[in-house]
Amino acid sequence: MLESEEKRWVIRPLAFVQELKKASSIAAPMVVVSILQYLLQVVSIIMVGHLGELSLSGVAIATSLTNVTGFSLLSGMAGGLETLCGQAYGAEQFQKLGTYTYTAIISLVLVCPPVCVLWIFMDKILILLGQDPTISLEACKYSMWLIPALFGGAVLKPLTRYLQSQTIAFGSSTWLNVILLSFFTIYSSACGKTRVPFSKDVLLGISEFYRLAIPSAVMVCLKWWSCELLTLLSGLLPNAKLETSVLSICLTISTLHFTVAYGFGAAASTRISNELGAGNPQAARVTVWATMFLSITEGIIVIVTLFFCRYVLGYAYSNEKQVVNYIAVMAPLICLSILMDSLQAVLSGVARGSGWQHIGAYVNLGAFYLVGLPVGAVLGFVLHLRGKGLWIGIISGSIVQSTLLSLITGFTNWKKQAAKARERIFERKSSVNSQSDRIHKEET
């Protein structure tokens, strides 16, 4: 009995190859979506970088603060749908996907107004934090123009997850993307099973969505915030304009690659949530290995390319010789960050697909706020390594994060996770039906 059980859990080469194909078919369009969306920010950084250090510093600070307070929050909360929609689709509870998506859109839109207030008064907040007044004013001007994109993101991100969970995805830019995805969702036969009218069930599911969305947001935001805090802290270093400019460029390069790694993480989340919802724990286990293989292979290719282009890389963002030389020095550290991102993107996708975002949140809290940021602060300010020291701190946090997530994934009981997924979906169905019946009786 024990021997047959062990054989059943051995990953067969044919199953691995088949999973590689499935994961690649999901990851490829998600990579395109993520890159196209993030290129809007990259192009902005590139364009203002050639206007001078003041403009680049202002946009860098604004980008960091808007990411910390707004876009990272929306991305993290939308991760709750990767669990709910993915597992519902695997369990063939197709109409739940439409209901969950409506719920997520309403929930995310409610978060936007208080965030906008922060952005409107960004210059005053930055000055209170000790930032240069001229840089703070430039940052405030830029952040004001990002407010429409915030509301667009509140609709776009749930729609993307809705399609992702069905292995459907494509993209353009924020509101155009929203319009295109909306028309595709409404009229495409591919969404026929999961398209539902707006109902009371949408509102009844808000509390359940927040139970997954909040830990998902915490997990994503803790890592994202720690990286963006680098840029804010660099504004307190000597020669703040240079340090902020260089750190923002490094973060832009690193994040651009992460959009690729995120595609593999999205593939892992989709495949794992679908298979757990369908009650196939062994397939979920194979998915982890397949997506990890794809992500690490892609990461190594990027690392080699980036390392050999390190002396000319800075010219894409700035004409300042000092900035270009500094980027060349930082390039090996960026390469190490890319390797860590390739690992943790998939492992975070595993967490979202399995529904243990709360564990990922604790991991990120310890890795980046007990290790990463303190190490970076000591190296940057006490040992005077400046921007290089800050970045080493984040790498330290990433190593701890990847190690802990690898251990948790390695010891995951996939049978238990599949049972939990089935229980979550079908228990939710009976709960909503009973609530709807009760409301209907009260109304009549």
Protein Blocks (a to p, Z undefined) as FASTA:
>chain_A
ZZmmmmmmpccfklmmmmmmmmmmmmmmmmmmmmmmmmmmmmmmmmmmmnojklmmmmmm
mmmmmmmmmmmmmmmmmmmmmmmmmmmmmnopaklmmmmmmmmmmmmmmmmmmmmmmmmm
mmmmmmmnopafklmmmmmmmmmmmmmmmmmmmmmmmmmmmmmmnopacdddfklmmmmm
mmmmmmpmklmmmpccddfklmmmmmmmmmmmmmmmmmmmmmmmmmmmmmmmmmmpghkl
lmmmmmmmmmmmmmmmmmmmmmmmmmmmmmmmmmmmnopaklmmmmmmmmmmmmmmmmmm
mmmmmmmmmmmmmmmmocbfklmmmmmmmmmmmmmmmmmmmmmmmmmmmmmmnopammmm
mmmmmmmmmmmmmmmmmmmmmnonmjmmmmmmmmmmmmmmmmmmmmmmmmpcfklmmmmm
mmmmmmmmmmmmmmmmmmmmmmZZ
